[in-house]
């Protein structure tokens, strides 16, 4: 039994026992296998691909899993059996295989944002077929601060100066944020579109950031607040000519700055 749905899934709330793609119960038998291929899962709170109890005889290959909080593939107990998982792409190092006669081979792991052409080809082909993409209602695209590459959205993030990644931050995208207290530390978003919102935090220990767009100074934005506000819009630019642009925020004054991600606003204009 072949399956060719080519899902492109971005975003989801955290599920302790959930995933972007989830299977349950017996599928196929012996030489007859169900195929899970050509799918993309990103920014999911939970696992990427989850073959749950009694999932059998799946041929899971040439998928892309990026920026999930759990395992990129999860086969957690003995009744999950006789599945082959091979030649998938991920930037997540966590994988679980506690089943029976399952194999996970040929995984291509990317940790520096430089995704290979084969992974980009999977992304380009996922979702609606080209002839039908015009009927889809465009939506804004949200990315996490740790997604420094531009695999799934036409945005790249570059950090300059002393930044650290703070984890376990409740309320942030994927519970993390890039943090700096160094005067002059900067973050640049390079994007294709007409507008971008920067997601960060506002808090009592924060202060001003210098804003520039396409290298032109645009004043400062103040991220100070009386109480902590995660996932706050701390800077935004709209109405740019469609094309390639940069938005840069630079720490000023030695206070704390926290970057949580972005929303590409092109499709909202």
LUMTOR-728308 format. One line per 8 residues: for each residue x negated, y negated, z of N, C-alpha, C. Coordinates in nm, 2 decimals. Layout:
<recs>
X Y Z X Y Z X Y Z ~ ...
</recs>
This chain:
<recs>
-0.09 0.12 0.00 0.00 0.00 0.00 -0.09 -0.12 0.00 ~ -0.08 -0.20 -0.10 -0.17 -0.32 -0.12 -0.09 -0.44 -0.07 ~ -0.16 -0.53 0.00 -0.10 -0.66 0.04 -0.19 -0.77 -0.01 ~ -0.13 -0.87 -0.08 -0.20 -0.98 -0.14 -0.13 -1.11 -0.12 ~ -0.12 -1.16 0.01 -0.05 -1.28 0.04 -0.14 -1.40 0.05 ~ -0.27 -1.38 0.08 -0.37 -1.49 0.08 -0.32 -1.61 0.16 ~ -0.32 -1.59 0.29 -0.27 -1.69 0.38 -0.38 -1.79 0.40 ~ -0.34 -1.92 0.41 -0.43 -2.03 0.45 -0.37 -2.09 0.58
-0.42 -2.05 0.69 -0.36 -2.09 0.82 -0.46 -2.18 0.90 ~ -0.41 -2.30 0.93 -0.49 -2.40 1.01 -0.41 -2.44 1.13 ~ -0.47 -2.41 1.25 -0.42 -2.47 1.37 -0.31 -2.38 1.44 ~ -0.31 -2.39 1.57 -0.21 -2.31 1.64 -0.24 -2.32 1.79 ~ -0.13 -2.31 1.87 -0.15 -2.32 2.02 -0.21 -2.19 2.07 ~ -0.27 -2.20 2.19 -0.34 -2.09 2.25 -0.24 -1.98 2.29 ~ -0.28 -1.85 2.25 -0.20 -1.73 2.29 -0.30 -1.63 2.34 ~ -0.29 -1.59 2.46 -0.38 -1.49 2.52 -0.38 -1.36 2.45
-0.26 -1.32 2.39 -0.25 -1.20 2.32 -0.20 -1.22 2.18 ~ -0.25 -1.32 2.11 -0.20 -1.35 1.98 -0.32 -1.38 1.88 ~ -0.28 -1.41 1.76 -0.39 -1.43 1.66 -0.33 -1.51 1.54 ~ -0.42 -1.55 1.45 -0.37 -1.61 1.33 -0.31 -1.51 1.24 ~ -0.36 -1.39 1.23 -0.30 -1.28 1.15 -0.30 -1.16 1.25 ~ -0.18 -1.10 1.26 -0.15 -1.00 1.36 -0.08 -0.88 1.30 ~ -0.13 -0.76 1.33 -0.07 -0.64 1.28 -0.04 -0.55 1.40 ~ 0.07 -0.47 1.39 0.11 -0.38 1.50 0.18 -0.26 1.43
0.13 -0.14 1.47 0.19 -0.01 1.43 0.12 0.05 1.31 ~ 0.15 0.17 1.28 0.08 0.25 1.18 0.11 0.19 1.04 ~ 0.01 0.19 0.96 0.02 0.14 0.82 -0.07 0.24 0.74 ~ -0.02 0.29 0.63 -0.10 0.37 0.54 -0.13 0.51 0.60 ~ -0.20 0.59 0.52 -0.24 0.72 0.57 -0.35 0.77 0.48 ~ -0.46 0.81 0.54 -0.57 0.86 0.47 -0.62 0.77 0.36 ~ -0.62 0.82 0.23 -0.67 0.74 0.12 -0.58 0.63 0.08 ~ -0.45 0.63 0.13 -0.36 0.51 0.11 -0.38 0.41 0.22
-0.42 0.29 0.18 -0.45 0.19 0.28 -0.38 0.06 0.25 ~ -0.35 -0.01 0.36 -0.30 -0.15 0.35 -0.42 -0.24 0.34 ~ -0.41 -0.34 0.25 -0.52 -0.43 0.22 -0.49 -0.57 0.28 ~ -0.59 -0.62 0.36 -0.58 -0.75 0.41 -0.70 -0.83 0.36 ~ -0.68 -0.91 0.26 -0.80 -0.97 0.19 -0.77 -1.11 0.14 ~ -0.87 -1.19 0.14 -0.85 -1.32 0.08 -0.78 -1.42 0.16 ~ -0.78 -1.40 0.29 -0.71 -1.49 0.38 -0.80 -1.58 0.46 ~ -0.75 -1.70 0.50 -0.83 -1.80 0.58 -0.76 -1.83 0.71
-0.83 -1.82 0.82 -0.77 -1.85 0.95 -0.87 -1.95 1.02 ~ -0.81 -2.07 1.06 -0.89 -2.17 1.12 -0.82 -2.24 1.24 ~ -0.90 -2.28 1.34 -0.85 -2.36 1.45 -0.73 -2.30 1.52 ~ -0.74 -2.17 1.55 -0.63 -2.09 1.62 -0.67 -2.07 1.76 ~ -0.58 -2.10 1.85 -0.60 -2.06 1.99 -0.57 -1.92 2.02 ~ -0.67 -1.83 2.01 -0.65 -1.69 2.01 -0.75 -1.62 1.92 ~ -0.72 -1.50 1.88 -0.81 -1.43 1.79 -0.78 -1.47 1.64 ~ -0.88 -1.44 1.56 -0.86 -1.46 1.41 -0.77 -1.36 1.35
-0.82 -1.24 1.34 -0.75 -1.12 1.29 -0.74 -1.02 1.40 ~ -0.62 -0.98 1.43 -0.59 -0.89 1.54 -0.51 -0.77 1.49 ~ -0.58 -0.66 1.48 -0.51 -0.53 1.46 -0.48 -0.47 1.59 ~ -0.36 -0.48 1.63 -0.31 -0.44 1.77 -0.28 -0.29 1.77 ~ -0.21 -0.24 1.87 -0.19 -0.10 1.90 -0.13 -0.03 1.78 ~ -0.19 0.09 1.76 -0.15 0.18 1.65 -0.17 0.13 1.51 ~ -0.24 0.02 1.50 -0.27 -0.03 1.36 -0.37 0.07 1.30 ~ -0.34 0.13 1.19 -0.42 0.23 1.12 -0.44 0.21 0.97
-0.55 0.25 0.92 -0.58 0.26 0.78 -0.57 0.12 0.71 ~ -0.61 0.02 0.78 -0.62 -0.11 0.71 -0.76 -0.13 0.65 ~ -0.76 -0.19 0.53 -0.88 -0.22 0.46 -0.89 -0.38 0.46 ~ -0.97 -0.43 0.56 -0.97 -0.57 0.59 -1.10 -0.63 0.54 ~ -1.09 -0.71 0.43 -1.22 -0.76 0.37 -1.20 -0.89 0.30 ~ -1.32 -0.96 0.29 -1.33 -1.09 0.22 -1.23 -1.19 0.27 ~ -1.22 -1.20 0.40 -1.14 -1.30 0.47 -1.24 -1.40 0.53 ~ -1.19 -1.52 0.56 -1.27 -1.63 0.63 -1.20 -1.66 0.76
-1.27 -1.65 0.87 -1.22 -1.69 1.01 -1.32 -1.79 1.07 ~ -1.26 -1.91 1.10 -1.35 -2.01 1.15 -1.28 -2.08 1.27 ~ -1.36 -2.12 1.37 -1.32 -2.20 1.48 -1.20 -2.15 1.56 ~ -1.20 -2.02 1.59 -1.09 -1.96 1.68 -1.15 -1.94 1.82 ~ -1.06 -1.94 1.92 -1.11 -1.94 2.06 -1.14 -1.79 2.11 ~ -1.08 -1.69 2.04 -1.10 -1.56 2.08 -1.20 -1.49 1.99 ~ -1.18 -1.36 1.96 -1.27 -1.28 1.87 -1.23 -1.31 1.73 ~ -1.32 -1.31 1.64 -1.28 -1.33 1.50 -1.20 -1.21 1.45
-1.24 -1.09 1.50 -1.16 -0.97 1.47 -1.14 -0.89 1.61 ~ -1.02 -0.84 1.63 -1.00 -0.78 1.76 -0.93 -0.64 1.74 ~ -1.00 -0.54 1.77 -0.95 -0.40 1.78 -0.98 -0.35 1.92 ~ -0.89 -0.36 2.01 -0.92 -0.36 2.15 -0.90 -0.22 2.22 ~ -0.83 -0.12 2.16 -0.81 0.00 2.23 -0.80 0.12 2.14 ~ -0.80 0.24 2.20 -0.82 0.36 2.12 -0.71 0.40 2.02 ~ -0.59 0.35 2.03 -0.49 0.38 1.93 -0.50 0.31 1.80 ~ -0.59 0.21 1.80 -0.63 0.14 1.68 -0.73 0.22 1.61
-0.70 0.28 1.49 -0.79 0.38 1.44 -0.80 0.37 1.29 ~ -0.91 0.42 1.24 -0.94 0.45 1.10 -0.92 0.32 1.01 ~ -0.96 0.21 1.06 -0.96 0.08 0.99 -1.10 0.05 0.94 ~ -1.11 -0.01 0.82 -1.24 -0.06 0.77 -1.24 -0.21 0.76 ~ -1.33 -0.27 0.83 -1.34 -0.42 0.83 -1.48 -0.45 0.77 ~ -1.48 -0.52 0.65 -1.61 -0.53 0.58 -1.61 -0.66 0.50 ~ -1.73 -0.72 0.49 -1.76 -0.83 0.40 -1.67 -0.95 0.42 ~ -1.65 -0.98 0.55 -1.58 -1.10 0.59 -1.67 -1.21 0.63
-1.62 -1.34 0.63 -1.70 -1.45 0.66 -1.65 -1.52 0.79 ~ -1.74 -1.56 0.88 -1.69 -1.62 1.00 -1.81 -1.71 1.06 ~ -1.77 -1.80 1.14 -1.87 -1.88 1.22 -1.85 -1.85 1.37 ~ -1.78 -1.74 1.40 -1.75 -1.69 1.54 -1.83 -1.56 1.56 ~ -1.91 -1.56 1.66 -1.99 -1.44 1.69 -1.92 -1.33 1.77 ~ -1.80 -1.36 1.82 -1.73 -1.26 1.90 -1.65 -1.17 1.82 ~ -1.67 -1.04 1.83 -1.59 -0.94 1.77 -1.57 -0.82 1.86 ~ -1.45 -0.76 1.86 -1.43 -0.65 1.95 -1.38 -0.52 1.87
-1.45 -0.41 1.90 -1.41 -0.28 1.83 -1.42 -0.17 1.94 ~ -1.30 -0.16 2.01 -1.29 -0.05 2.11 -1.19 0.06 2.06 ~ -1.17 0.06 1.93 -1.08 0.16 1.88 -1.15 0.29 1.84 ~ -1.08 0.37 1.75 -1.13 0.50 1.72 -1.15 0.51 1.57 ~ -1.27 0.54 1.53 -1.31 0.56 1.39 -1.29 0.43 1.31 ~ -1.31 0.32 1.37 -1.31 0.19 1.30 -1.45 0.15 1.26 ~ -1.47 0.08 1.15 -1.60 0.03 1.12 -1.59 -0.12 1.09 ~ -1.69 -0.20 1.14 -1.70 -0.34 1.11 -1.84 -0.36 1.05
-1.85 -0.39 0.92 -1.98 -0.39 0.85 -1.98 -0.51 0.75 ~ -2.10 -0.56 0.72 -2.12 -0.66 0.62 -2.07 -0.79 0.65 ~ -2.05 -0.82 0.78 -2.00 -0.95 0.82 -2.11 -1.06 0.79 ~ -2.06 -1.17 0.73 -2.15 -1.28 0.70 -2.12 -1.39 0.79 ~ -2.21 -1.42 0.89 -2.19 -1.52 0.99 -2.26 -1.65 0.96 ~ -2.19 -1.76 0.96 -2.24 -1.89 0.93 -2.24 -1.97 1.06 ~ -2.35 -2.02 1.11 -2.36 -2.10 1.23 -2.40 -2.24 1.21 ~ -2.44 -2.28 1.09 -2.49 -2.42 1.07 -2.40 -2.50 0.98
-2.28 -2.45 0.94 -2.19 -2.53 0.86 -2.22 -2.51 0.71 ~ -2.33 -2.44 0.67 -2.36 -2.42 0.53 -2.30 -2.29 0.48 ~ -2.17 -2.30 0.46 -2.10 -2.18 0.42 -2.14 -2.14 0.28 ~ -2.16 -2.01 0.25 -2.20 -1.96 0.12 -2.08 -1.98 0.02 ~ -2.12 -1.97 -0.11 -2.03 -1.99 -0.22 -1.91 -1.89 -0.21 ~ -1.94 -1.77 -0.17 -1.84 -1.67 -0.16 -1.73 -1.70 -0.06 ~ -1.77 -1.76 0.05 -1.67 -1.81 0.15 -1.58 -1.92 0.09 ~ -1.65 -2.02 0.03 -1.58 -2.13 -0.03 -1.48 -2.08 -0.14
-1.52 -1.98 -0.21 -1.43 -1.92 -0.32 -1.30 -1.86 -0.25 ~ -1.32 -1.80 -0.14 -1.20 -1.75 -0.07 -1.11 -1.86 -0.03 ~ -1.16 -1.97 0.03 -1.08 -2.08 0.07 -1.01 -2.14 -0.05 ~ -1.08 -2.16 -0.16 -1.02 -2.22 -0.28 -0.90 -2.14 -0.34 ~ -0.91 -2.01 -0.32 -0.81 -1.92 -0.38 -0.69 -1.89 -0.28 ~ -0.71 -1.92 -0.15 -0.61 -1.89 -0.05 -0.49 -1.99 -0.06 ~ -0.38 -1.95 0.01 -0.26 -2.03 0.00 -0.18 -2.02 -0.13 ~ -0.10 -2.12 -0.16 -0.02 -2.11 -0.28 -0.11 -2.10 -0.40
-0.06 -2.03 -0.50 -0.13 -2.02 -0.63 -0.13 -2.16 -0.69 ~ -0.23 -2.19 -0.77 -0.25 -2.33 -0.83 -0.12 -2.38 -0.90 ~ -0.05 -2.29 -0.97 0.07 -2.34 -1.04 0.18 -2.39 -0.95 ~ 0.18 -2.35 -0.82 0.28 -2.38 -0.73 0.24 -2.48 -0.62 ~ 0.12 -2.52 -0.61 0.07 -2.61 -0.51 0.14 -2.74 -0.51 ~ 0.18 -2.78 -0.63 0.25 -2.92 -0.64 0.38 -2.92 -0.56 ~ 0.44 -2.81 -0.53 0.57 -2.81 -0.46 0.55 -2.82 -0.31 ~ 0.43 -2.80 -0.26 0.40 -2.81 -0.12 0.40 -2.95 -0.07
0.47 -2.97 0.04 0.47 -3.10 0.10 0.34 -3.13 0.17 ~ 0.26 -3.23 0.13 0.12 -3.25 0.19 0.13 -3.28 0.33 ~ 0.04 -3.24 0.41 0.03 -3.27 0.55 -0.11 -3.32 0.59 ~ -0.12 -3.40 0.70 -0.25 -3.44 0.74 -0.33 -3.31 0.78 ~ -0.46 -3.32 0.77 -0.55 -3.21 0.81 -0.63 -3.25 0.93 ~ -0.63 -3.17 1.03 -0.70 -3.19 1.16 -0.82 -3.10 1.17 ~ -0.93 -3.15 1.21 -1.05 -3.08 1.24 -1.11 -3.10 1.37 ~ -1.18 -3.00 1.43 -1.24 -3.01 1.56 -1.38 -3.08 1.55
-1.42 -3.13 1.66 -1.55 -3.20 1.67 -1.67 -3.11 1.63 ~ -1.65 -2.98 1.66 -1.76 -2.88 1.63 -1.77 -2.84 1.48 ~ -1.66 -2.87 1.41 -1.66 -2.83 1.27 -1.74 -2.93 1.18 ~ -1.87 -2.92 1.19 -1.96 -3.01 1.12 -1.97 -2.99 0.97 ~ -1.93 -2.87 0.92 -1.92 -2.85 0.78 -1.79 -2.89 0.72 ~ -1.78 -2.88 0.59 -1.66 -2.92 0.52 -1.59 -2.81 0.45 ~ -1.59 -2.69 0.51 -1.54 -2.57 0.44 -1.39 -2.58 0.41 ~ -1.31 -2.62 0.51 -1.16 -2.62 0.50 -1.10 -2.75 0.47
-1.17 -2.86 0.49 -1.12 -2.99 0.47 -1.23 -3.08 0.41 ~ -1.20 -3.18 0.33 -1.31 -3.26 0.27 -1.36 -3.36 0.37 ~ -1.41 -3.31 0.49 -1.47 -3.40 0.59 -1.59 -3.33 0.65 ~ -1.70 -3.41 0.66 -1.82 -3.36 0.73 -1.85 -3.45 0.84 ~ -1.90 -3.39 0.96 -1.93 -3.47 1.07 -2.08 -3.46 1.10 ~ -2.15 -3.58 1.12 -2.29 -3.59 1.14 -2.31 -3.66 1.27 ~ -2.38 -3.60 1.37 -2.42 -3.66 1.50 -2.56 -3.71 1.49 ~ -2.59 -3.83 1.54 -2.72 -3.89 1.55 -2.75 -3.94 1.69
-2.86 -3.91 1.75 -2.89 -3.94 1.88 -2.86 -3.83 1.98 ~ -2.85 -3.86 2.11 -2.84 -3.76 2.21 -2.69 -3.73 2.24 ~ -2.65 -3.62 2.18 -2.51 -3.57 2.21 -2.52 -3.43 2.27 ~ -2.42 -3.40 2.36 -2.40 -3.26 2.41 -2.26 -3.22 2.38 ~ -2.24 -3.08 2.38 -2.11 -3.03 2.37 -2.05 -2.99 2.51 ~ -1.95 -3.05 2.55 -1.89 -3.02 2.68 -1.77 -2.92 2.66 ~ -1.77 -2.81 2.73 -1.67 -2.71 2.71 -1.58 -2.70 2.83 ~ -1.47 -2.63 2.82 -1.38 -2.61 2.93 -1.30 -2.74 2.97
-1.28 -2.82 2.87 -1.22 -2.95 2.89 -1.07 -2.94 2.85 ~ -0.99 -2.91 2.95 -0.84 -2.89 2.93 -0.78 -3.01 2.85 ~ -0.70 -2.98 2.75 -0.64 -3.08 2.68 -0.70 -3.12 2.55 ~ -0.84 -3.09 2.53 -0.91 -3.12 2.41 -0.88 -3.01 2.31 ~ -0.90 -3.05 2.18 -0.89 -2.95 2.07 -1.00 -2.84 2.10 ~ -0.95 -2.71 2.11 -1.04 -2.60 2.14 -1.11 -2.62 2.27 ~ -1.06 -2.70 2.36 -1.11 -2.72 2.50 -1.26 -2.77 2.50 ~ -1.30 -2.84 2.39 -1.44 -2.89 2.39 -1.44 -3.03 2.34
-1.56 -3.10 2.36 -1.58 -3.23 2.30 -1.72 -3.26 2.29 ~ -1.76 -3.34 2.20 -1.90 -3.39 2.19 -1.91 -3.52 2.28 ~ -2.01 -3.52 2.36 -2.03 -3.63 2.46 -2.16 -3.69 2.46 ~ -2.17 -3.83 2.48 -2.30 -3.90 2.49 -2.28 -4.01 2.59 ~ -2.40 -4.05 2.65 -2.41 -4.17 2.73 -2.52 -4.26 2.67 ~ -2.58 -4.22 2.56 -2.70 -4.28 2.51 -2.66 -4.40 2.42 ~ -2.71 -4.52 2.46 -2.68 -4.64 2.37 -2.74 -4.61 2.23 ~ -2.66 -4.64 2.13 -2.71 -4.62 1.99 -2.68 -4.48 1.94
-2.63 -4.39 2.01 -2.59 -4.26 1.96 -2.47 -4.28 1.87 ~ -2.47 -4.21 1.76 -2.36 -4.24 1.66 -2.30 -4.11 1.60 ~ -2.18 -4.12 1.56 -2.12 -4.01 1.48 -2.06 -4.06 1.36 ~ -2.08 -3.99 1.25 -2.04 -4.04 1.12 -1.95 -3.93 1.05 ~ -1.83 -3.97 1.01 -1.74 -3.89 0.94 -1.74 -3.92 0.79 ~ -1.78 -3.83 0.71 -1.79 -3.85 0.56 -1.67 -3.77 0.51 ~ -1.58 -3.84 0.44 -1.45 -3.78 0.40 -1.41 -3.83 0.26 ~ -1.33 -3.75 0.20 -1.27 -3.78 0.07 -1.12 -3.81 0.09
-1.08 -3.93 0.06 -0.94 -3.96 0.08 -0.92 -4.11 0.09 ~ -0.81 -4.15 0.16 -0.78 -4.29 0.17 -0.77 -4.34 0.32 ~ -0.78 -4.24 0.42 -0.77 -4.28 0.55 -0.81 -4.17 0.65 ~ -0.86 -4.21 0.77 -0.90 -4.11 0.87 -0.87 -4.17 1.01 ~ -0.83 -4.08 1.10 -0.82 -4.11 1.24 -0.92 -4.03 1.32 ~ -0.99 -4.09 1.41 -1.08 -4.02 1.50 -1.02 -3.98 1.63 ~ -1.02 -3.86 1.67 -0.96 -3.81 1.79 -1.07 -3.80 1.90 ~ -1.05 -3.86 2.01 -1.14 -3.86 2.12 -1.07 -3.86 2.25
-1.14 -3.92 2.35 -1.08 -3.94 2.48 -1.08 -4.09 2.52 ~ -0.99 -4.13 2.61 -0.99 -4.25 2.68 -1.00 -4.22 2.83 ~ -1.09 -4.29 2.90 -1.11 -4.26 3.04 -1.17 -4.37 3.11 ~ -1.17 -4.37 3.24 -1.23 -4.48 3.32 -1.38 -4.50 3.30 ~ -1.45 -4.39 3.27 -1.60 -4.40 3.25 -1.64 -4.43 3.11 ~ -1.55 -4.46 3.02 -1.58 -4.49 2.89 -1.58 -4.64 2.86 ~ -1.62 -4.67 2.73 -1.63 -4.82 2.70 -1.63 -4.84 2.55 ~ -1.69 -4.94 2.50 -1.68 -4.98 2.36 -1.77 -4.90 2.27
-1.72 -4.88 2.15 -1.79 -4.82 2.04 -1.78 -4.92 1.92 ~ -1.90 -4.93 1.85 -1.90 -5.01 1.73 -1.85 -4.93 1.62 ~ -1.76 -4.99 1.53 -1.70 -4.92 1.42 -1.75 -4.98 1.29 ~ -1.79 -4.89 1.20 -1.82 -4.94 1.06 -1.75 -4.84 0.96 ~ -1.72 -4.90 0.85 -1.65 -4.82 0.74 -1.73 -4.85 0.61 ~ -1.78 -4.74 0.55 -1.86 -4.75 0.43 -1.98 -4.84 0.45 ~ -2.04 -4.84 0.58 -2.15 -4.92 0.61 -2.12 -5.06 0.65 ~ -2.00 -5.10 0.64 -1.96 -5.24 0.67 -1.91 -5.25 0.82
-1.97 -5.33 0.91 -1.92 -5.34 1.04 -1.77 -5.39 1.05 ~ -1.69 -5.33 1.14 -1.55 -5.36 1.15 -1.52 -5.39 1.30 ~ -1.62 -5.44 1.37 -1.59 -5.47 1.51 -1.61 -5.36 1.60 ~ -1.54 -5.36 1.72 -1.55 -5.25 1.82 -1.42 -5.20 1.85 ~ -1.42 -5.07 1.91 -1.30 -5.01 1.96 -1.33 -4.98 2.11 ~ -1.23 -5.00 2.19 -1.25 -4.98 2.34 -1.18 -4.85 2.38 ~ -1.26 -4.76 2.44 -1.21 -4.63 2.48 -1.19 -4.62 2.63 ~ -1.20 -4.73 2.70 -1.18 -4.73 2.84 -1.03 -4.73 2.87
-0.99 -4.65 2.98 -0.85 -4.64 3.02 -0.85 -4.61 3.17 ~ -0.74 -4.64 3.24 -0.73 -4.63 3.38 -0.72 -4.48 3.42 ~ -0.67 -4.39 3.33 -0.66 -4.25 3.35 -0.71 -4.18 3.23 ~ -0.75 -4.05 3.25 -0.80 -3.98 3.13 -0.69 -3.94 3.04 ~ -0.72 -3.97 2.91 -0.62 -3.94 2.80 -0.69 -3.86 2.69 ~ -0.67 -3.72 2.69 -0.74 -3.64 2.59 -0.66 -3.65 2.46 ~ -0.72 -3.61 2.35 -0.66 -3.61 2.22 -0.61 -3.75 2.18 ~ -0.67 -3.86 2.22 -0.63 -3.99 2.19 -0.69 -4.04 2.06
-0.62 -4.12 1.98 -0.67 -4.18 1.86 -0.76 -4.30 1.91 ~ -0.89 -4.29 1.89 -0.98 -4.39 1.93 -1.02 -4.49 1.82 ~ -1.00 -4.44 1.69 -1.03 -4.53 1.58 -0.96 -4.48 1.46 ~ -0.92 -4.57 1.37 -0.84 -4.53 1.25 -0.87 -4.63 1.14 ~ -0.88 -4.58 1.02 -0.88 -4.66 0.90 -0.78 -4.61 0.80 ~ -0.71 -4.70 0.73 -0.61 -4.66 0.64 -0.62 -4.75 0.51 ~ -0.56 -4.71 0.41 -0.54 -4.80 0.29 -0.67 -4.81 0.21 ~ -0.77 -4.72 0.22 -0.89 -4.73 0.14 -0.86 -4.68 0.00
-0.94 -4.72 -0.10 -0.93 -4.66 -0.23 -0.95 -4.51 -0.23 ~ -0.88 -4.44 -0.30 -0.90 -4.29 -0.30 -1.04 -4.26 -0.34 ~ -1.12 -4.18 -0.26 -1.25 -4.15 -0.30 -1.33 -4.11 -0.17 ~ -1.47 -4.11 -0.19 -1.55 -4.07 -0.08 -1.59 -4.19 0.01 ~ -1.57 -4.17 0.14 -1.59 -4.28 0.24 -1.67 -4.23 0.36 ~ -1.72 -4.33 0.44 -1.77 -4.29 0.57 -1.71 -4.38 0.68 ~ -1.69 -4.32 0.80 -1.65 -4.40 0.92 -1.75 -4.36 1.03 ~ -1.82 -4.46 1.08 -1.92 -4.44 1.19 -1.88 -4.51 1.32
-1.90 -4.44 1.43 -1.88 -4.49 1.56 -2.01 -4.49 1.63 ~ -2.06 -4.60 1.70 -2.18 -4.60 1.77 -2.16 -4.65 1.91 ~ -2.22 -4.57 2.00 -2.21 -4.60 2.14 -2.28 -4.73 2.18 ~ -2.21 -4.82 2.25 -2.27 -4.94 2.29 -2.25 -4.96 2.44 ~ -2.36 -5.00 2.51 -2.34 -5.03 2.65 -2.38 -4.92 2.75 ~ -2.41 -4.80 2.70 -2.45 -4.69 2.79 -2.34 -4.63 2.86 ~ -2.22 -4.65 2.83 -2.11 -4.58 2.89 -2.09 -4.45 2.82 ~ -1.99 -4.37 2.86 -1.97 -4.24 2.80 -1.88 -4.25 2.68
-1.91 -4.17 2.58 -1.82 -4.16 2.46 -1.79 -4.01 2.44 ~ -1.67 -3.98 2.40 -1.63 -3.84 2.38 -1.56 -3.83 2.25 ~ -1.60 -3.74 2.16 -1.54 -3.72 2.03 -1.48 -3.58 2.03 ~ -1.35 -3.57 1.99 -1.28 -3.44 1.99 -1.24 -3.39 1.85 ~ -1.25 -3.48 1.75 -1.21 -3.43 1.62 -1.16 -3.54 1.53 ~ -1.08 -3.51 1.43 -1.03 -3.61 1.33 -0.90 -3.56 1.27 ~ -0.83 -3.65 1.22 -0.72 -3.62 1.13 -0.74 -3.70 1.00 ~ -0.74 -3.62 0.89 -0.75 -3.68 0.76 -0.62 -3.73 0.72
-0.60 -3.86 0.69 -0.47 -3.92 0.67 -0.43 -3.94 0.52 ~ -0.51 -3.89 0.43 -0.49 -3.91 0.29 -0.35 -3.88 0.25 ~ -0.29 -3.76 0.30 -0.16 -3.72 0.25 -0.05 -3.79 0.32 ~ -0.08 -3.88 0.41 0.03 -3.96 0.48 0.06 -4.09 0.40 ~ -0.03 -4.13 0.31 -0.02 -4.26 0.25 0.05 -4.26 0.11
</recs>
